[in-house]
Amino acid sequence: MTESTEAIDSVEADDWAQVQEQAELRAVEVPTALHGLRLDKVLAELVPEFSRSYLQQLLAQGAVQVQGAVVTKASAKVRWGDRLQVEMRPTAQSQSFRAETMALDVAYEDEHLLIVNKPAGLVVHPAPGNWSGTLLNGLLAWHAGAAQVPRAGIVHRLDKDTSGLMVVAKSRQVMDALVAMIARRDVSRQYVALAHGAWRGGMREVRQAIGRDPRNRLRMAVVDLGSQAGKPAQTDITGVDSAEQACLVHCKLHTGRTHQIRVHMAWLGHPLLADTLYGGTPLAGMERQALHAYRLGFVHPITGQEVLVRSTPPADFMAAIDFLGLRYNPPH
């Protein structure tokens, strides 16, 4: 996968499709076998065609009644003979898999796949706090086949504030092929980044495992696999240009752990500009992590032809380069 990877629970879309076809209210009675169990578990048993995630959201919204009284606690215990009523409402998550027309910057497209140049600030997948306005929503509107492919064909992701190139499949066949290619490291993914401090020396091959930071669950960190959970990670980092305040570096991924480049650069003592999560601070006008996926290359899984796309960093990134007196000249 790319700099960060996260799957979508697409069952929510199926849940809402079922809701639209069925009655608005569902009434069930607790049988003897379920006496004394948690309400969320009982609902999952008595309304099995819907995901537990969806039913838990309904609980939190006050859409479930027990003996005529609204109950919102999933852990509430029920008794034999209790009558449960569930109002099948659309939740924010179940409505997130909807087409939304947006101006996508498509750098390459054919009948099998497309490559999107994602702007900073665009979330890739629907998630808490961002159930709409995501790249997935835009892809569902971009081409008719997107709704028939898991995650609308998204096979890897970029963090919200990372800009650059992403490949998207238009069919399940191509999606499976691209996922396998990424796993085999047959997809070349290269980035440029602006980081704090002067770069000394040439290329640095960083082989440091990455796992969840035990002190801050919102962060990832370099970890010792002998004592902490994590996965091996490798990034090759080469200086492109350097000044005393900051440097421009080229990063080549060999693995795709969450926040991999950001974590490895911070571990080297060069956190990315404005990457406050990993020790960076705003500089040269950069207000988001200074990371851009500028080059994407692979052999087309259907045609066998080489696909190679490059993307110039966006205006804020280029303005920061100029301000710092650096030259933008990454490898081709």
C-alpha positions as CSV (number, residue, x, y, z in Angstrom):
1,M,0.0,0.0,0.0
2,T,1.1,3.6,-0.1
3,E,2.1,6.0,2.6
4,S,-1.0,5.1,4.6
5,T,-3.6,2.3,4.2
6,E,-7.0,1.8,5.7
7,A,-9.9,-0.4,4.7
8,I,-13.5,0.6,4.5
9,D,-16.3,-1.5,6.1
10,S,-18.5,-1.4,2.9
11,V,-21.2,-3.5,4.6
12,E,-22.7,-0.1,5.7
13,A,-23.7,0.6,2.1
14,D,-25.4,-2.8,1.9
15,D,-27.2,-2.1,5.2
16,W,-28.8,1.1,3.9
17,A,-29.8,-0.5,0.6
18,Q,-31.7,-3.1,2.7
19,V,-33.2,-0.4,4.9
20,Q,-34.6,1.4,1.8
21,E,-36.3,-1.8,0.7
22,Q,-37.9,-2.7,4.1
23,A,-40.3,-1.3,6.6
24,E,-39.3,1.7,8.7
25,L,-39.9,-0.1,12.0
26,R,-38.8,-3.5,13.1
27,A,-40.4,-5.2,16.2
28,V,-38.9,-8.3,17.8
29,E,-39.3,-10.1,21.1
30,V,-36.5,-11.5,23.2
31,P,-36.6,-15.3,23.4
32,T,-35.7,-17.4,26.4
33,A,-32.3,-18.2,24.9
34,L,-31.2,-14.6,24.9
35,H,-32.4,-13.7,28.4
36,G,-29.8,-11.6,30.3
37,L,-27.6,-10.8,27.3
38,R,-26.4,-7.3,26.2
39,L,-28.8,-5.4,24.0
40,D,-26.4,-5.0,21.1
41,K,-25.8,-8.8,21.0
42,V,-29.5,-9.5,21.1
43,L,-30.1,-7.1,18.2
44,A,-27.4,-8.8,16.2
45,E,-29.1,-12.1,16.8
46,L,-32.6,-11.0,16.1
47,V,-31.9,-8.7,13.2
48,P,-29.0,-10.6,11.5
49,E,-29.4,-9.1,8.1
50,F,-27.8,-5.9,9.3
51,S,-24.3,-5.4,10.5
52,R,-23.6,-5.0,14.3
53,S,-21.9,-1.7,13.5
54,Y,-25.0,-0.3,11.9
55,L,-27.2,-1.5,14.8
56,Q,-24.9,0.0,17.3
57,Q,-25.1,3.4,15.5
58,L,-28.9,3.1,15.7
59,L,-28.6,2.5,19.4
60,A,-26.5,5.6,19.9
61,Q,-29.0,7.7,17.9
62,G,-31.9,6.6,20.2
63,A,-33.6,4.6,17.5
64,V,-34.1,1.5,19.7
65,Q,-36.8,1.0,22.3
66,V,-37.1,-1.7,25.0
67,Q,-40.6,-2.1,26.4
68,G,-41.5,1.3,24.9
69,A,-38.5,3.2,26.5
70,V,-35.6,4.5,24.5
71,V,-32.3,2.7,25.4
72,T,-29.0,4.0,24.1
73,K,-26.5,1.8,26.0
74,A,-25.3,-1.2,24.0
75,S,-24.4,-3.0,27.3
76,A,-27.9,-2.8,28.7
77,K,-29.2,-6.2,29.6
78,V,-32.6,-7.5,28.3
79,R,-35.0,-10.1,29.7
80,W,-37.0,-12.8,28.2
81,G,-40.2,-11.5,26.7
82,D,-38.9,-7.9,26.3
83,R,-40.3,-6.3,23.2
84,L,-37.8,-4.4,21.1
85,Q,-38.6,-1.9,18.5
86,V,-35.9,-0.6,16.0
87,E,-36.3,2.4,13.8
88,M,-34.3,1.7,10.6
89,R,-32.8,5.1,10.1
90,P,-30.0,6.1,7.7
91,T,-26.9,6.7,9.7
92,A,-24.1,9.1,8.7
93,Q,-21.9,6.1,7.8
94,S,-24.6,4.2,5.9
95,Q,-25.2,7.3,3.7
96,S,-21.6,7.9,3.1
97,F,-21.4,5.6,0.0
98,R,-23.2,8.0,-2.2
99,A,-22.0,9.7,-5.4
100,E,-21.0,13.3,-5.1
101,T,-19.9,15.3,-8.2
102,M,-16.6,17.0,-7.6
103,A,-13.8,18.3,-9.8
104,L,-11.3,15.5,-9.7
105,D,-7.8,16.1,-11.2
106,V,-7.4,12.9,-13.3
107,A,-3.8,12.5,-14.5
108,Y,-4.4,9.3,-16.5
109,E,-7.5,7.3,-17.4
110,D,-8.5,4.3,-19.6
111,E,-11.3,1.8,-19.5
112,H,-9.5,-0.2,-16.8
113,L,-8.1,2.3,-14.3
114,L,-7.4,5.9,-13.5
115,I,-4.7,7.9,-11.7
116,V,-6.0,10.8,-9.6
117,N,-3.8,13.7,-8.5
118,K,-5.3,14.2,-5.0
119,P,-5.2,17.7,-3.5
120,A,-4.1,18.2,0.1
121,G,-7.2,18.4,2.4
122,L,-9.2,15.7,0.5
123,V,-10.0,12.7,2.6
124,V,-9.8,9.4,0.7
125,H,-12.3,7.2,2.5
126,P,-15.4,8.0,4.5
127,A,-14.6,7.9,8.2
128,P,-15.9,9.5,11.5
129,G,-15.9,13.2,11.0
130,N,-15.7,12.8,7.2
131,W,-18.7,10.8,6.1
132,S,-19.1,12.8,2.8
133,G,-17.0,14.9,0.5
134,T,-14.3,12.2,0.2
135,L,-12.5,10.9,-2.9
136,L,-14.6,7.7,-2.7
137,N,-17.8,9.9,-3.1
138,G,-16.2,11.6,-6.1
139,L,-15.3,8.4,-7.7
140,L,-18.8,7.1,-7.4
141,A,-19.9,10.1,-9.5
142,W,-17.0,9.9,-11.9
143,H,-17.8,6.6,-13.6
144,A,-20.8,4.3,-13.4
145,G,-18.7,1.1,-12.6
146,A,-17.3,2.5,-9.4
147,A,-20.4,1.3,-7.4
148,Q,-19.7,-2.3,-8.4
149,V,-16.1,-2.3,-7.1
150,P,-15.2,-2.5,-3.4
151,R,-14.2,0.9,-2.0
152,A,-15.0,2.3,-5.5
153,G,-11.7,0.8,-6.7
154,I,-9.4,2.5,-4.2
155,V,-6.4,0.2,-3.7
156,H,-4.2,2.5,-1.6
157,R,-4.5,5.8,0.1
158,L,-2.8,9.0,1.0
159,D,-3.3,10.9,4.3
160,K,-5.7,13.8,4.2
161,D,-3.0,16.5,4.0
162,T,-0.7,14.6,1.7
163,S,-1.1,15.5,-1.9
164,G,-0.3,13.5,-5.1
165,L,-0.9,10.5,-7.2
166,M,-3.1,7.5,-6.5
167,V,-4.1,4.7,-8.8
168,V,-7.8,3.5,-8.8
169,A,-9.2,0.4,-10.4
170,K,-12.4,0.4,-12.5
171,S,-13.2,-3.3,-12.1
172,R,-12.7,-6.1,-9.5
173,Q,-10.3,-7.9,-11.8
174,V,-8.0,-4.9,-12.1
175,M,-8.4,-4.1,-8.4
176,D,-7.2,-7.6,-7.4
177,A,-4.3,-7.3,-9.9
178,L,-3.2,-3.9,-8.5
179,V,-3.4,-5.1,-4.9
180,A,-1.2,-8.1,-5.8
181,M,1.2,-5.8,-7.6
182,I,1.6,-3.5,-4.7
183,A,2.1,-6.5,-2.4
184,R,4.9,-7.7,-4.7
185,R,6.4,-4.1,-4.8
186,D,5.8,-4.0,-8.5
187,V,4.3,-0.5,-8.2
188,S,6.9,2.3,-8.0
189,R,5.7,5.1,-5.6
190,Q,8.0,8.1,-5.1
191,Y,7.5,11.2,-3.0
192,V,9.1,14.6,-2.4
193,A,9.1,16.1,1.1
194,L,10.2,19.3,2.8
195,A,11.8,18.7,6.2
196,H,13.4,20.6,9.0
197,G,17.2,20.9,9.1
198,A,20.0,20.7,6.6
199,W,20.4,17.3,4.9
200,R,23.9,15.8,5.3
201,G,25.2,13.1,3.0
202,G,23.5,11.3,0.2
203,M,20.9,8.5,0.3
204,R,19.9,6.9,3.6
205,E,18.2,3.5,3.6
206,V,15.9,3.5,6.6
207,R,14.9,0.0,7.7
208,Q,13.0,0.6,10.9
209,A,9.8,-1.2,12.0
210,I,6.7,0.9,12.6
211,G,3.9,0.3,15.1
212,R,1.4,2.2,17.2
213,D,3.1,4.7,19.5
214,P,2.3,3.3,23.0
215,R,2.4,6.8,24.5
216,N,0.0,8.4,21.9
217,R,-2.5,6.2,20.1
218,L,-3.0,8.8,17.4
219,R,0.7,8.4,16.3
220,M,2.8,5.7,14.8
221,A,6.4,5.2,15.9
222,V,9.6,3.3,15.2
223,V,9.4,0.2,17.4
224,D,11.5,-2.7,18.5
225,L,9.8,-5.8,17.1
226,G,11.4,-7.9,19.9
227,S,9.2,-6.1,22.5
228,Q,6.5,-4.2,20.6
229,A,3.9,-4.9,18.0
230,G,4.7,-3.5,14.5
231,K,5.7,-4.3,11.0
232,P,9.0,-4.0,9.1
233,A,9.2,-0.8,7.0
234,Q,11.8,0.5,4.5
235,T,12.2,3.9,3.0
236,D,15.0,5.1,0.8
237,I,15.6,8.9,1.3
238,T,17.8,11.0,-0.8
239,G,18.6,14.7,-0.5
240,V,17.6,16.8,-3.5
241,D,18.6,20.2,-2.1
242,S,19.4,21.6,1.3
243,A,19.6,24.9,3.2
244,E,20.3,25.5,6.9
245,Q,16.6,25.7,7.9
246,A,15.2,22.9,5.7
247,C,15.8,20.4,3.0
248,L,14.0,18.9,0.0
249,V,14.2,15.1,-0.1
250,H,13.2,12.3,-2.4
251,C,11.5,9.3,-0.7
252,K,11.0,5.9,-2.3
253,L,8.7,3.4,-0.5
254,H,9.5,-0.3,-0.3
255,T,6.7,-0.9,2.2
256,G,3.5,1.0,3.0
257,R,3.0,1.4,6.7
258,T,0.7,4.0,8.1
259,H,2.5,7.4,8.2
260,Q,5.7,5.7,7.1
261,I,7.6,8.6,5.5
262,R,6.5,10.9,8.3
263,V,7.7,8.5,11.0
264,H,11.0,7.7,9.3
265,M,11.9,11.3,8.7
266,A,11.1,12.2,12.3
267,W,13.2,9.3,13.5
268,L,16.1,10.7,11.4
269,G,15.7,14.0,13.1
270,H,14.1,15.7,10.1
271,P,10.4,16.0,10.8
272,L,8.4,17.3,7.8
273,L,7.5,21.0,7.8
274,A,4.1,21.6,9.5
275,D,3.8,18.0,10.5
276,T,2.9,18.8,14.1
277,L,2.0,15.2,14.9
278,Y,5.6,14.2,14.5
279,G,7.4,17.3,15.7
280,G,7.3,19.5,12.7
281,T,6.3,23.2,12.8
282,P,4.8,25.5,10.2
283,L,7.5,27.1,8.1
284,A,7.8,29.0,4.7
285,G,4.0,29.2,4.5
286,M,3.4,25.5,4.8
287,E,0.4,24.8,7.1
288,R,0.1,21.1,6.4
289,Q,2.6,18.3,6.3
290,A,5.0,19.0,3.3
291,L,4.6,15.6,1.5
292,H,3.7,15.0,-2.2
293,A,3.4,11.8,-4.1
294,Y,5.0,13.0,-7.4
295,R,5.7,9.8,-9.3
296,L,3.7,6.6,-9.9
297,G,4.8,3.8,-12.2
298,F,3.8,0.3,-13.0
299,V,3.1,-2.2,-15.8
300,H,-0.6,-2.0,-16.8
301,P,-2.3,-5.2,-15.5
302,I,-4.4,-5.6,-18.6
303,T,-2.5,-4.1,-21.5
304,G,1.0,-4.9,-20.3
305,Q,2.2,-1.4,-21.2
306,E,4.2,0.8,-18.9
307,V,2.3,3.5,-17.1
308,L,4.4,6.3,-15.7
309,V,2.8,9.5,-14.4
310,R,4.5,12.5,-12.7
311,S,2.9,15.4,-10.8
312,T,4.4,18.7,-9.9
313,P,3.7,19.6,-6.2
314,P,0.9,22.1,-5.5
315,A,1.3,25.8,-5.1
316,D,1.9,25.9,-1.4
317,F,4.7,23.3,-1.7
318,M,6.4,25.1,-4.6
319,A,6.1,28.5,-2.8
320,A,7.8,27.0,0.2
321,I,10.6,25.7,-2.0
322,D,11.1,29.2,-3.4
323,F,11.0,30.9,0.0
324,L,13.6,28.5,1.3
325,G,15.9,29.1,-1.7
326,L,15.8,25.4,-2.7
327,R,15.7,23.9,-6.2
328,Y,13.0,21.4,-7.2
329,N,14.9,18.7,-9.3
330,P,13.8,15.3,-8.1
331,P,14.9,12.1,-10.0
332,H,12.9,11.2,-13.1
